[in-house]
């Protein structure tokens, strides 16, 4: 991290050279919650090779699907 690296704020969006996009969802108590979108399944699988699967996050599973947000006029 450099002195030019900004502090994360809600809705900050970053693009990576592998085509992924990461968006800050929340910043609370020094923790940062993000979500990342991969350009395709193969890129996701490559990224997950260094991760360890921990099961299903029930809080996220209970969120409504994308269709719940399609008609929002933002």
PyMOL Python script that loads the backbone (N, CA, C, O; Angstrom):
from pymol import cmd

cmd.read_pdbstr("""\
ATOM      1  N   UNK A   1       0.843  -1.166   0.000  1.00  0.00           N
ATOM      2  CA  UNK A   1       0.000   0.000   0.000  1.00  0.00           C
ATOM      3  C   UNK A   1       0.893   1.237   0.000  1.00  0.00           C
ATOM      4  O   UNK A   1       1.915   1.288   0.685  1.00  0.00           O
ATOM      5  N   UNK A   2       0.484   2.225  -0.782  1.00  0.00           N
ATOM      6  CA  UNK A   2       1.235   3.474  -0.829  1.00  0.00           C
ATOM      7  C   UNK A   2       0.429   4.581  -0.169  1.00  0.00           C
ATOM      8  O   UNK A   2      -0.742   4.400   0.168  1.00  0.00           O
ATOM      9  N   UNK A   3       1.066   5.722   0.011  1.00  0.00           N
ATOM     10  CA  UNK A   3       0.348   6.848   0.612  1.00  0.00           C
ATOM     11  C   UNK A   3      -0.752   7.368  -0.310  1.00  0.00           C
ATOM     12  O   UNK A   3      -1.634   8.100   0.141  1.00  0.00           O
ATOM     13  N   UNK A   4      -0.716   7.003  -1.593  1.00  0.00           N
ATOM     14  CA  UNK A   4      -1.744   7.417  -2.544  1.00  0.00           C
ATOM     15  C   UNK A   4      -2.940   6.472  -2.571  1.00  0.00           C
ATOM     16  O   UNK A   4      -3.934   6.756  -3.240  1.00  0.00           O
ATOM     17  N   UNK A   5      -2.860   5.353  -1.854  1.00  0.00           N
ATOM     18  CA  UNK A   5      -3.969   4.409  -1.815  1.00  0.00           C
ATOM     19  C   UNK A   5      -5.085   5.002  -0.956  1.00  0.00           C
ATOM     20  O   UNK A   5      -4.873   5.298   0.220  1.00  0.00           O
ATOM     21  N   UNK A   6      -6.277   5.177  -1.540  1.00  0.00           N
ATOM     22  CA  UNK A   6      -7.360   5.811  -0.775  1.00  0.00           C
ATOM     23  C   UNK A   6      -7.941   4.881   0.285  1.00  0.00           C
ATOM     24  O   UNK A   6      -7.834   3.659   0.182  1.00  0.00           O
ATOM     25  N   UNK A   7      -8.557   5.475   1.303  1.00  0.00           N
ATOM     26  CA  UNK A   7      -9.315   4.685   2.263  1.00  0.00           C
ATOM     27  C   UNK A   7     -10.575   4.194   1.566  1.00  0.00           C
ATOM     28  O   UNK A   7     -11.176   4.938   0.791  1.00  0.00           O
ATOM     29  N   UNK A   8     -10.986   2.963   1.823  1.00  0.00           N
ATOM     30  CA  UNK A   8     -12.171   2.447   1.145  1.00  0.00           C
ATOM     31  C   UNK A   8     -13.437   3.145   1.624  1.00  0.00           C
ATOM     32  O   UNK A   8     -13.603   3.415   2.813  1.00  0.00           O
ATOM     33  N   UNK A   9     -14.325   3.430   0.676  1.00  0.00           N
ATOM     34  CA  UNK A   9     -15.621   4.004   0.996  1.00  0.00           C
ATOM     35  C   UNK A   9     -16.690   3.258   0.218  1.00  0.00           C
ATOM     36  O   UNK A   9     -16.436   2.740  -0.870  1.00  0.00           O
ATOM     37  N   UNK A  10     -17.880   3.209   0.783  1.00  0.00           N
ATOM     38  CA  UNK A  10     -18.994   2.513   0.155  1.00  0.00           C
ATOM     39  C   UNK A  10     -19.149   2.968  -1.299  1.00  0.00           C
ATOM     40  O   UNK A  10     -19.107   4.161  -1.602  1.00  0.00           O
ATOM     41  N   UNK A  11     -19.326   1.994  -2.180  1.00  0.00           N
ATOM     42  CA  UNK A  11     -19.551   2.180  -3.621  1.00  0.00           C
ATOM     43  C   UNK A  11     -18.283   2.431  -4.420  1.00  0.00           C
ATOM     44  O   UNK A  11     -18.365   2.591  -5.637  1.00  0.00           O
ATOM     45  N   UNK A  12     -17.103   2.474  -3.784  1.00  0.00           N
ATOM     46  CA  UNK A  12     -15.861   2.565  -4.556  1.00  0.00           C
ATOM     47  C   UNK A  12     -15.764   1.337  -5.454  1.00  0.00           C
ATOM     48  O   UNK A  12     -16.053   0.222  -5.019  1.00  0.00           O
ATOM     49  N   UNK A  13     -15.360   1.537  -6.696  1.00  0.00           N
ATOM     50  CA  UNK A  13     -15.264   0.427  -7.654  1.00  0.00           C
ATOM     51  C   UNK A  13     -13.859   0.373  -8.230  1.00  0.00           C
ATOM     52  O   UNK A  13     -13.269   1.401  -8.563  1.00  0.00           O
ATOM     53  N   UNK A  14     -13.333  -0.839  -8.344  1.00  0.00           N
ATOM     54  CA  UNK A  14     -11.981  -1.062  -8.852  1.00  0.00           C
ATOM     55  C   UNK A  14     -12.017  -2.107  -9.970  1.00  0.00           C
ATOM     56  O   UNK A  14     -12.782  -3.068  -9.898  1.00  0.00           O
ATOM     57  N   UNK A  15     -11.191  -1.918 -10.999  1.00  0.00           N
ATOM     58  CA  UNK A  15     -11.068  -2.894 -12.079  1.00  0.00           C
ATOM     59  C   UNK A  15      -9.641  -3.440 -12.048  1.00  0.00           C
ATOM     60  O   UNK A  15      -8.681  -2.693 -11.859  1.00  0.00           O
ATOM     61  N   UNK A  16      -9.520  -4.753 -12.238  1.00  0.00           N
ATOM     62  CA  UNK A  16      -8.230  -5.430 -12.213  1.00  0.00           C
ATOM     63  C   UNK A  16      -7.850  -5.892 -13.613  1.00  0.00           C
ATOM     64  O   UNK A  16      -8.704  -6.012 -14.491  1.00  0.00           O
ATOM     65  N   UNK A  17      -6.551  -6.152 -13.815  1.00  0.00           N
ATOM     66  CA  UNK A  17      -6.055  -6.528 -15.139  1.00  0.00           C
ATOM     67  C   UNK A  17      -6.646  -7.834 -15.649  1.00  0.00           C
ATOM     68  O   UNK A  17      -6.667  -8.065 -16.858  1.00  0.00           O
ATOM     69  N   UNK A  18      -7.132  -8.705 -14.743  1.00  0.00           N
ATOM     70  CA  UNK A  18      -7.731  -9.965 -15.195  1.00  0.00           C
ATOM     71  C   UNK A  18      -9.197  -9.816 -15.583  1.00  0.00           C
ATOM     72  O   UNK A  18      -9.859 -10.806 -15.893  1.00  0.00           O
ATOM     73  N   UNK A  19      -9.713  -8.578 -15.569  1.00  0.00           N
ATOM     74  CA  UNK A  19     -11.081  -8.328 -15.973  1.00  0.00           C
ATOM     75  C   UNK A  19     -12.087  -8.322 -14.838  1.00  0.00           C
ATOM     76  O   UNK A  19     -13.268  -8.062 -15.068  1.00  0.00           O
ATOM     77  N   UNK A  20     -11.650  -8.602 -13.617  1.00  0.00           N
ATOM     78  CA  UNK A  20     -12.585  -8.595 -12.502  1.00  0.00           C
ATOM     79  C   UNK A  20     -12.863  -7.162 -12.057  1.00  0.00           C
ATOM     80  O   UNK A  20     -12.047  -6.263 -12.256  1.00  0.00           O
ATOM     81  N   UNK A  21     -14.017  -6.976 -11.459  1.00  0.00           N
ATOM     82  CA  UNK A  21     -14.420  -5.696 -10.893  1.00  0.00           C
ATOM     83  C   UNK A  21     -14.737  -5.933  -9.431  1.00  0.00           C
ATOM     84  O   UNK A  21     -15.416  -6.902  -9.091  1.00  0.00           O
ATOM     85  N   UNK A  22     -14.250  -5.052  -8.556  1.00  0.00           N
ATOM     86  CA  UNK A  22     -14.534  -5.177  -7.127  1.00  0.00           C
ATOM     87  C   UNK A  22     -15.169  -3.883  -6.640  1.00  0.00           C
ATOM     88  O   UNK A  22     -14.697  -2.790  -6.954  1.00  0.00           O
ATOM     89  N   UNK A  23     -16.253  -4.018  -5.862  1.00  0.00           N
ATOM     90  CA  UNK A  23     -16.989  -2.868  -5.365  1.00  0.00           C
ATOM     91  C   UNK A  23     -17.071  -2.955  -3.840  1.00  0.00           C
ATOM     92  O   UNK A  23     -17.374  -4.010  -3.284  1.00  0.00           O
ATOM     93  N   UNK A  24     -16.798  -1.830  -3.173  1.00  0.00           N
ATOM     94  CA  UNK A  24     -16.917  -1.772  -1.720  1.00  0.00           C
ATOM     95  C   UNK A  24     -18.400  -1.678  -1.373  1.00  0.00           C
ATOM     96  O   UNK A  24     -19.098  -0.771  -1.827  1.00  0.00           O
ATOM     97  N   UNK A  25     -18.866  -2.614  -0.571  1.00  0.00           N
ATOM     98  CA  UNK A  25     -20.262  -2.683  -0.167  1.00  0.00           C
ATOM     99  C   UNK A  25     -20.481  -1.975   1.167  1.00  0.00           C
ATOM    100  O   UNK A  25     -21.491  -1.295   1.347  1.00  0.00           O
ATOM    101  N   UNK A  26     -19.546  -2.128   2.100  1.00  0.00           N
ATOM    102  CA  UNK A  26     -19.681  -1.494   3.411  1.00  0.00           C
ATOM    103  C   UNK A  26     -18.313  -1.390   4.076  1.00  0.00           C
ATOM    104  O   UNK A  26     -17.430  -2.217   3.847  1.00  0.00           O
ATOM    105  N   UNK A  27     -18.153  -0.356   4.905  1.00  0.00           N
ATOM    106  CA  UNK A  27     -16.960  -0.182   5.737  1.00  0.00           C
ATOM    107  C   UNK A  27     -17.459   0.102   7.144  1.00  0.00           C
ATOM    108  O   UNK A  27     -18.071   1.140   7.397  1.00  0.00           O
ATOM    109  N   UNK A  28     -17.197  -0.827   8.062  1.00  0.00           N
ATOM    110  CA  UNK A  28     -17.637  -0.668   9.447  1.00  0.00           C
ATOM    111  C   UNK A  28     -16.593  -1.240  10.394  1.00  0.00           C
ATOM    112  O   UNK A  28     -16.049  -2.320  10.160  1.00  0.00           O
ATOM    113  N   UNK A  29     -16.324  -0.508  11.458  1.00  0.00           N
ATOM    114  CA  UNK A  29     -15.428  -0.961  12.517  1.00  0.00           C
ATOM    115  C   UNK A  29     -14.085  -1.466  11.981  1.00  0.00           C
ATOM    116  O   UNK A  29     -13.546  -2.459  12.469  1.00  0.00           O
ATOM    117  N   UNK A  30     -13.558  -0.775  10.979  1.00  0.00           N
ATOM    118  CA  UNK A  30     -12.269  -1.139  10.419  1.00  0.00           C
ATOM    119  C   UNK A  30     -12.293  -2.300   9.446  1.00  0.00           C
ATOM    120  O   UNK A  30     -11.250  -2.678   8.913  1.00  0.00           O
ATOM    121  N   UNK A  31     -13.460  -2.870   9.204  1.00  0.00           N
ATOM    122  CA  UNK A  31     -13.593  -3.995   8.269  1.00  0.00           C
ATOM    123  C   UNK A  31     -14.186  -3.494   6.963  1.00  0.00           C
ATOM    124  O   UNK A  31     -14.948  -2.527   6.950  1.00  0.00           O
ATOM    125  N   UNK A  32     -13.835  -4.153   5.863  1.00  0.00           N
ATOM    126  CA  UNK A  32     -14.309  -3.767   4.544  1.00  0.00           C
ATOM    127  C   UNK A  32     -14.996  -4.960   3.902  1.00  0.00           C
ATOM    128  O   UNK A  32     -14.404  -6.032   3.771  1.00  0.00           O
ATOM    129  N   UNK A  33     -16.258  -4.769   3.499  1.00  0.00           N
ATOM    130  CA  UNK A  33     -17.011  -5.810   2.805  1.00  0.00           C
ATOM    131  C   UNK A  33     -17.105  -5.419   1.343  1.00  0.00           C
ATOM    132  O   UNK A  33     -17.568  -4.326   1.016  1.00  0.00           O
ATOM    133  N   UNK A  34     -16.662  -6.315   0.455  1.00  0.00           N
ATOM    134  CA  UNK A  34     -16.712  -6.048  -0.977  1.00  0.00           C
ATOM    135  C   UNK A  34     -17.416  -7.186  -1.692  1.00  0.00           C
ATOM    136  O   UNK A  34     -17.633  -8.257  -1.125  1.00  0.00           O
ATOM    137  N   UNK A  35     -17.764  -6.943  -2.931  1.00  0.00           N
ATOM    138  CA  UNK A  35     -18.158  -8.034  -3.799  1.00  0.00           C
ATOM    139  C   UNK A  35     -17.358  -7.897  -5.076  1.00  0.00           C
ATOM    140  O   UNK A  35     -17.002  -6.793  -5.489  1.00  0.00           O
ATOM    141  N   UNK A  36     -17.082  -9.022  -5.691  1.00  0.00           N
ATOM    142  CA  UNK A  36     -16.246  -9.045  -6.882  1.00  0.00           C
ATOM    143  C   UNK A  36     -16.981  -9.759  -8.001  1.00  0.00           C
ATOM    144  O   UNK A  36     -17.580 -10.814  -7.792  1.00  0.00           O
ATOM    145  N   UNK A  37     -16.930  -9.180  -9.183  1.00  0.00           N
ATOM    146  CA  UNK A  37     -17.535  -9.782 -10.358  1.00  0.00           C
ATOM    147  C   UNK A  37     -16.425 -10.251 -11.289  1.00  0.00           C
ATOM    148  O   UNK A  37     -15.512  -9.492 -11.616  1.00  0.00           O
ATOM    149  N   UNK A  38     -16.513 -11.501 -11.707  1.00  0.00           N
ATOM    150  CA  UNK A  38     -15.531 -12.081 -12.608  1.00  0.00           C
ATOM    151  C   UNK A  38     -16.077 -12.059 -14.030  1.00  0.00           C
ATOM    152  O   UNK A  38     -17.281 -12.227 -14.224  1.00  0.00           O
ATOM    153  N   UNK A  39     -15.220 -11.856 -15.027  1.00  0.00           N
ATOM    154  CA  UNK A  39     -15.700 -11.769 -16.407  1.00  0.00           C
ATOM    155  C   UNK A  39     -16.187 -13.108 -16.966  1.00  0.00           C
ATOM    156  O   UNK A  39     -16.935 -13.141 -17.943  1.00  0.00           O
ATOM    157  N   UNK A  40     -15.757 -14.211 -16.343  1.00  0.00           N
ATOM    158  CA  UNK A  40     -16.191 -15.528 -16.817  1.00  0.00           C
ATOM    159  C   UNK A  40     -15.872 -16.581 -15.746  1.00  0.00           C
ATOM    160  O   UNK A  40     -15.158 -16.306 -14.782  1.00  0.00           O
ATOM    161  N   UNK A  41     -16.405 -17.769 -15.933  1.00  0.00           N
ATOM    162  CA  UNK A  41     -16.257 -18.854 -14.956  1.00  0.00           C
ATOM    163  C   UNK A  41     -14.797 -19.284 -14.829  1.00  0.00           C
ATOM    164  O   UNK A  41     -14.338 -19.581 -13.726  1.00  0.00           O
ATOM    165  N   UNK A  42     -14.065 -19.322 -15.934  1.00  0.00           N
ATOM    166  CA  UNK A  42     -12.661 -19.749 -15.869  1.00  0.00           C
ATOM    167  C   UNK A  42     -11.817 -18.808 -15.011  1.00  0.00           C
ATOM    168  O   UNK A  42     -10.971 -19.263 -14.242  1.00  0.00           O
ATOM    169  N   UNK A  43     -12.040 -17.501 -15.138  1.00  0.00           N
ATOM    170  CA  UNK A  43     -11.294 -16.537 -14.313  1.00  0.00           C
ATOM    171  C   UNK A  43     -11.639 -16.729 -12.842  1.00  0.00           C
ATOM    172  O   UNK A  43     -10.760 -16.655 -11.984  1.00  0.00           O
ATOM    173  N   UNK A  44     -12.909 -16.976 -12.546  1.00  0.00           N
ATOM    174  CA  UNK A  44     -13.321 -17.262 -11.166  1.00  0.00           C
ATOM    175  C   UNK A  44     -12.603 -18.505 -10.643  1.00  0.00           C
ATOM    176  O   UNK A  44     -12.045 -18.481  -9.546  1.00  0.00           O
ATOM    177  N   UNK A  45     -12.614 -19.575 -11.409  1.00  0.00           N
ATOM    178  CA  UNK A  45     -11.971 -20.823 -10.972  1.00  0.00           C
ATOM    179  C   UNK A  45     -10.480 -20.630 -10.716  1.00  0.00           C
ATOM    180  O   UNK A  45      -9.941 -21.164  -9.747  1.00  0.00           O
ATOM    181  N   UNK A  46      -9.814 -19.871 -11.577  1.00  0.00           N
ATOM    182  CA  UNK A  46      -8.383 -19.617 -11.380  1.00  0.00           C
ATOM    183  C   UNK A  46      -8.151 -18.863 -10.071  1.00  0.00           C
ATOM    184  O   UNK A  46      -7.219 -19.178  -9.331  1.00  0.00           O
ATOM    185  N   UNK A  47      -8.987 -17.879  -9.786  1.00  0.00           N
ATOM    186  CA  UNK A  47      -8.836 -17.104  -8.553  1.00  0.00           C
ATOM    187  C   UNK A  47      -9.080 -17.980  -7.329  1.00  0.00           C
ATOM    188  O   UNK A  47      -8.424 -17.798  -6.304  1.00  0.00           O
ATOM    189  N   UNK A  48     -10.006 -18.918  -7.419  1.00  0.00           N
ATOM    190  CA  UNK A  48     -10.366 -19.759  -6.282  1.00  0.00           C
ATOM    191  C   UNK A  48      -9.344 -20.857  -5.995  1.00  0.00           C
ATOM    192  O   UNK A  48      -9.406 -21.507  -4.952  1.00  0.00           O
ATOM    193  N   UNK A  49      -8.413 -21.063  -6.909  1.00  0.00           N
ATOM    194  CA  UNK A  49      -7.371 -22.072  -6.679  1.00  0.00           C
ATOM    195  C   UNK A  49      -6.518 -21.741  -5.455  1.00  0.00           C
ATOM    196  O   UNK A  49      -5.926 -22.639  -4.857  1.00  0.00           O
ATOM    197  N   UNK A  50      -6.449 -20.470  -5.078  1.00  0.00           N
ATOM    198  CA  UNK A  50      -5.651 -20.081  -3.907  1.00  0.00           C
ATOM    199  C   UNK A  50      -6.518 -19.874  -2.674  1.00  0.00           C
ATOM    200  O   UNK A  50      -6.000 -19.573  -1.598  1.00  0.00           O
ATOM    201  N   UNK A  51      -7.830 -20.030  -2.816  1.00  0.00           N
ATOM    202  CA  UNK A  51      -8.744 -19.872  -1.688  1.00  0.00           C
ATOM    203  C   UNK A  51      -9.153 -21.215  -1.119  1.00  0.00           C
ATOM    204  O   UNK A  51      -8.869 -22.264  -1.697  1.00  0.00           O
ATOM    205  N   UNK A  52      -9.820 -21.171   0.012  1.00  0.00           N
ATOM    206  CA  UNK A  52     -10.320 -22.386   0.650  1.00  0.00           C
ATOM    207  C   UNK A  52     -11.827 -22.251   0.833  1.00  0.00           C
ATOM    208  O   UNK A  52     -12.290 -21.313   1.482  1.00  0.00           O
ATOM    209  N   UNK A  53     -12.585 -23.166   0.275  1.00  0.00           N
ATOM    210  CA  UNK A  53     -14.042 -23.136   0.350  1.00  0.00           C
ATOM    211  C   UNK A  53     -14.476 -23.346   1.797  1.00  0.00           C
ATOM    212  O   UNK A  53     -14.015 -24.278   2.456  1.00  0.00           O
ATOM    213  N   UNK A  54     -15.372 -22.473   2.295  1.00  0.00           N
ATOM    214  CA  UNK A  54     -15.830 -22.553   3.678  1.00  0.00           C
ATOM    215  C   UNK A  54     -17.325 -22.787   3.795  1.00  0.00           C
ATOM    216  O   UNK A  54     -17.875 -22.650   4.888  1.00  0.00           O
ATOM    217  N   UNK A  55     -17.992 -23.130   2.722  1.00  0.00           N
ATOM    218  CA  UNK A  55     -19.425 -23.379   2.785  1.00  0.00           C
ATOM    219  C   UNK A  55     -20.232 -22.177   2.339  1.00  0.00           C
ATOM    220  O   UNK A  55     -19.723 -21.295   1.647  1.00  0.00           O
ATOM    221  N   UNK A  56     -21.498 -22.148   2.741  1.00  0.00           N
ATOM    222  CA  UNK A  56     -22.437 -21.119   2.307  1.00  0.00           C
ATOM    223  C   UNK A  56     -22.588 -20.057   3.397  1.00  0.00           C
ATOM    224  O   UNK A  56     -22.743 -20.385   4.573  1.00  0.00           O
ATOM    225  N   UNK A  57     -22.541 -18.791   3.003  1.00  0.00           N
ATOM    226  CA  UNK A  57     -22.785 -17.684   3.921  1.00  0.00           C
ATOM    227  C   UNK A  57     -24.289 -17.450   3.947  1.00  0.00           C
ATOM    228  O   UNK A  57     -24.860 -16.979   2.963  1.00  0.00           O
ATOM    229  N   UNK A  58     -24.935 -17.774   5.063  1.00  0.00           N
ATOM    230  CA  UNK A  58     -26.391 -17.707   5.153  1.00  0.00           C
ATOM    231  C   UNK A  58     -26.923 -16.281   5.023  1.00  0.00           C
ATOM    232  O   UNK A  58     -28.013 -16.082   4.485  1.00  0.00           O
ATOM    233  N   UNK A  59     -26.185 -15.295   5.499  1.00  0.00           N
ATOM    234  CA  UNK A  59     -26.613 -13.905   5.357  1.00  0.00           C
ATOM    235  C   UNK A  59     -26.730 -13.495   3.903  1.00  0.00           C
ATOM    236  O   UNK A  59     -27.676 -12.806   3.524  1.00  0.00           O
ATOM    237  N   UNK A  60     -25.787 -13.907   3.097  1.00  0.00           N
ATOM    238  CA  UNK A  60     -25.821 -13.600   1.669  1.00  0.00           C
ATOM    239  C   UNK A  60     -26.874 -14.447   0.968  1.00  0.00           C
ATOM    240  O   UNK A  60     -27.573 -13.957   0.082  1.00  0.00           O
ATOM    241  N   UNK A  61     -26.993 -15.699   1.352  1.00  0.00           N
ATOM    242  CA  UNK A  61     -27.967 -16.582   0.710  1.00  0.00           C
ATOM    243  C   UNK A  61     -29.390 -16.042   0.855  1.00  0.00           C
ATOM    244  O   UNK A  61     -30.220 -16.240  -0.033  1.00  0.00           O
ATOM    245  N   UNK A  62     -29.677 -15.363   1.968  1.00  0.00           N
ATOM    246  CA  UNK A  62     -31.018 -14.846   2.224  1.00  0.00           C
ATOM    247  C   UNK A  62     -31.317 -13.530   1.507  1.00  0.00           C
ATOM    248  O   UNK A  62     -32.463 -13.082   1.505  1.00  0.00           O
ATOM    249  N   UNK A  63     -30.307 -12.904   0.899  1.00  0.00           N
ATOM    250  CA  UNK A  63     -30.547 -11.672   0.147  1.00  0.00           C
ATOM    251  C   UNK A  63     -31.392 -11.969  -1.085  1.00  0.00           C
ATOM    252  O   UNK A  63     -31.309 -13.065  -1.639  1.00  0.00           O
ATOM    253  N   UNK A  64     -32.204 -11.006  -1.521  1.00  0.00           N
ATOM    254  CA  UNK A  64     -32.997 -11.232  -2.732  1.00  0.00           C
ATOM    255  C   UNK A  64     -32.101 -11.353  -3.960  1.00  0.00           C
ATOM    256  O   UNK A  64     -30.972 -10.863  -3.966  1.00  0.00           O
ATOM    257  N   UNK A  65     -32.606 -11.998  -4.982  1.00  0.00           N
ATOM    258  CA  UNK A  65     -31.862 -12.156  -6.224  1.00  0.00           C
ATOM    259  C   UNK A  65     -31.810 -10.861  -7.022  1.00  0.00           C
ATOM    260  O   UNK A  65     -32.441  -9.871  -6.652  1.00  0.00           O
ATOM    261  N   UNK A  66     -31.063 -10.870  -8.108  1.00  0.00           N
ATOM    262  CA  UNK A  66     -30.900  -9.682  -8.942  1.00  0.00           C
ATOM    263  C   UNK A  66     -32.222  -9.137  -9.454  1.00  0.00           C
ATOM    264  O   UNK A  66     -32.366  -7.928  -9.639  1.00  0.00           O
ATOM    265  N   UNK A  67     -33.193 -10.020  -9.684  1.00  0.00           N
ATOM    266  CA  UNK A  67     -34.486  -9.571 -10.213  1.00  0.00           C
ATOM    267  C   UNK A  67     -35.177  -8.578  -9.274  1.00  0.00           C
ATOM    268  O   UNK A  67     -35.988  -7.772  -9.730  1.00  0.00           O
ATOM    269  N   UNK A  68     -34.877  -8.619  -7.996  1.00  0.00           N
ATOM    270  CA  UNK A  68     -35.476  -7.698  -7.042  1.00  0.00           C
ATOM    271  C   UNK A  68     -34.990  -6.265  -7.266  1.00  0.00           C
ATOM    272  O   UNK A  68     -35.638  -5.318  -6.819  1.00  0.00           O
ATOM    273  N   UNK A  69     -33.877  -6.099  -7.941  1.00  0.00           N
ATOM    274  CA  UNK A  69     -33.287  -4.780  -8.140  1.00  0.00           C
ATOM    275  C   UNK A  69     -33.399  -4.276  -9.573  1.00  0.00           C
ATOM    276  O   UNK A  69     -32.996  -3.147  -9.850  1.00  0.00           O
ATOM    277  N   UNK A  70     -33.924  -5.061 -10.473  1.00  0.00           N
ATOM    278  CA  UNK A  70     -33.948  -4.693 -11.902  1.00  0.00           C
ATOM    279  C   UNK A  70     -34.802  -3.478 -12.200  1.00  0.00           C
ATOM    280  O   UNK A  70     -34.484  -2.739 -13.132  1.00  0.00           O
ATOM    281  N   UNK A  71     -35.865  -3.234 -11.459  1.00  0.00           N
ATOM    282  CA  UNK A  71     -36.762  -2.124 -11.752  1.00  0.00           C
ATOM    283  C   UNK A  71     -36.424  -0.856 -10.977  1.00  0.00           C
ATOM    284  O   UNK A  71     -37.156   0.130 -11.060  1.00  0.00           O
ATOM    285  N   UNK A  72     -35.336  -0.868 -10.232  1.00  0.00           N
ATOM    286  CA  UNK A  72     -34.951   0.329  -9.475  1.00  0.00           C
ATOM    287  C   UNK A  72     -34.460   1.414 -10.430  1.00  0.00           C
ATOM    288  O   UNK A  72     -33.672   1.134 -11.333  1.00  0.00           O
ATOM    289  N   UNK A  73     -34.909   2.617 -10.242  1.00  0.00           N
ATOM    290  CA  UNK A  73     -34.497   3.746 -11.065  1.00  0.00           C
ATOM    291  C   UNK A  73     -33.417   4.503 -10.310  1.00  0.00           C
ATOM    292  O   UNK A  73     -33.702   5.442  -9.567  1.00  0.00           O
ATOM    293  N   UNK A  74     -32.178   4.082 -10.509  1.00  0.00           N
ATOM    294  CA  UNK A  74     -31.050   4.671  -9.769  1.00  0.00           C
ATOM    295  C   UNK A  74     -30.303   5.636 -10.658  1.00  0.00           C
ATOM    296  O   UNK A  74     -29.320   6.239 -10.226  1.00  0.00           O
TER     297      UNK A  74
END
""", "prot")
cmd.dss("prot")
cmd.show_as("cartoon", "prot")
cmd.util.cbc("prot")
cmd.orient("prot")
